[in-house]
Amino acid sequence: MASTAASKDASQHPPAADGKTFFGHPRGLATLFMTEMWERFSFYGMRALLVLYLTAAVTEGGMGMASATAVALYSVYNATVYLMAMPGGWLGDRVWGPRKTVAISAFVIMIGHALLAVGVDALFFAGLVFIGVGSGLLKANISTMVGQLYAGPNDPRRDGGFTVFYMGINIGAFAAPLLIGWAGQKVSWHLGFGLAAVGMALGLIQFLVGTRHLAPESSVVPQPMDDEDRSKAIRNTVIAAVVAGVFYAAVVLADLFTIDWVLWPLSIAGLVLPTYYFVRMRRDREVTEDERKKLSGYIWFFVAAAIFWMIFDQSGSTLSLFAEKSTATDLFGIEFPTSWFQSVNPLWVMIIAPVLAALWVKLGSRNPATTTKFSFGLIGIGVSFGVMMLAIASADGGAKVTPLWLITVYLLQTVAELCLSPVGLSVTTKLAPAKYASQLMGVWFLAVTAGDCVFAIVQLVIGDAASSTTGFAVQGVIAALAGFAFLAARRKVNPLLGSVK
């Protein structure tokens, strides 16, 4: 880990006084790597159990929820996590600065996981709210701080740095189902959720200890609010809370409340809000003409990412239920809980990511354009659902299929993910207008929200049909066609990006 930093831009972000770097990157990347690793450990551990817990019979300690409802709830919950990245980015830009926002969010997430572990239904759903809010605050700001470690958008280490950072995500995601999933399924659901709280506590402690290695910009509020802006923000927040409270109180008093009253509004909001933010940023007079042009190019990446995440995020819902109902849980004579399938994707990431990171650096100026990488991601995720369609067909009649089907699906999805996700984080920091540095990162995460909300709506309308052989085939074809369309449009998109390649 110790080496001398070498970069033509090192004068702006010099190496540590002792000359040490983190795999050739600024030492602050180690702090952010570890923080994100523990946050993802807590999140993916909880996520590996969520749908299984919701659908488990009450006699088995679960909630006994119907599969279609549980999948829709999972999708909307996952969407809400990323939906909250937008106000999280706003708090980082206007109120606390990225560094303070991450510290506060880690504490909120820790409390949320602790509430899941209590074993009371009302507190369980309150805990999901805490985790959703905290994760939103953390996600936009921690990725922004990764970008701040590098000197400008064309620092050749930048894409590699985001890929290393992405490794931290997947180390946590790999370990979580093995420990938390096992504890939840084999010992107690709520013990599993409690271990997630411990993981986030470790992440918070590590972040507070390592903040001295972060870029100075991370503690600066880029666009602090004046008194008028602060009053307006407080007023709007109070009004929104009162309107929502009165509305849901009326629904409950009329004895009309069902889970759909939560799922539908959140699903629609997940599609409306990205459109609102793009329009608002483009109309802002403080956004330069060059920045506005880059935003136009960025919309292409957003739509592509939304299609990608609509499929990829079914790992913890439809694919998890397929593993539970139709997949054998033994391989080479080793028995394992269903939740362990959630470790396959991050394991593939840890194997493949270093190879791709090295490849991007070695190719240098011959690197495929970001548009090309995104196209490969969409085509790959589409092919993975083609394989999933074959797996569903093999399980026809109640047969338990080999785990190799899901392992292959996760391999294809991982290659696609590495072509799109870390590259998307990087291109977001490159194309963001100065005024909206953290907020555009929040918009990037709204692509996950939009994709998850589309699938939640599909689940609410047609139910389990979305998980049938035909359902998987249709989704795969849509993604692959979108990938080829994006590839064909690259000559139109690339000029909008200016100097960003």
Sequence and secondary structure as in RCSB ss.txt:
>XXXX:A:sequence
MASTAASKDASQHPPAADGKTFFGHPRGLATLFMTEMWERFSFYGMRALLVLYLTAAVTEGGMGMASATAVALYS
VYNATVYLMAMPGGWLGDRVWGPRKTVAISAFVIMIGHALLAVGVDALFFAGLVFIGVGSGLLKANISTMVGQLY
AGPNDPRRDGGFTVFYMGINIGAFAAPLLIGWAGQKVSWHLGFGLAAVGMALGLIQFLVGTRHLAPESSVVPQPM
DDEDRSKAIRNTVIAAVVAGVFYAAVVLADLFTIDWVLWPLSIAGLVLPTYYFVRMRRDREVTEDERKKLSGYIW
FFVAAAIFWMIFDQSGSTLSLFAEKSTATDLFGIEFPTSWFQSVNPLWVMIIAPVLAALWVKLGSRNPATTTKFS
FGLIGIGVSFGVMMLAIASADGGAKVTPLWLITVYLLQTVAELCLSPVGLSVTTKLAPAKYASQLMGVWFLAVTA
GDCVFAIVQLVIGDAASSTTGFAVQGVIAALAGFAFLAARRKVNPLLGSVK
>XXXX:A:secstr
       TTTTTS   TT   BTTB THHHHHHHHHHHHHHHHHHHHHHHHHHHHS GGGTS    HHHHHHHHH
HHHHHHHHTHHHHHHHHHHTS HHHHHHHHHHHHHHHHHHHTT  HHHHHHHHHHHHHHHHHHHHHHHHHHHHTS
SSTT TTHHHHHHHHHHHHHHHHHHHIIIIIHIIIII HHHHHHHHHHHHHHHHHHHHHHGGGS GGGGS SS  
 HHHHHHHHHHHHHHHHHHHHHHHHHHHTT   THHHHHHHHHHHHHHHHHHHHHHHH TTS HHHHHHHHHHHH
HHHHHHHHHHHHGGGGTHHHHHHHHHB SEETTEE  GGGGGGHHHHHHHHHHHHHHHHHHHHGGG   HHHHHH
HHHHHHHHHHHHHHHHHHHTTTS  B THHHHHHHHHHHHHHHHHHHHHHHHHHHH  GGGHHHHHHHHHHHHHH
HHHHHHHHHHHHGGGGGSHHHHHHHHHHHHHHHHHHHHTHHHHGGGGTT  
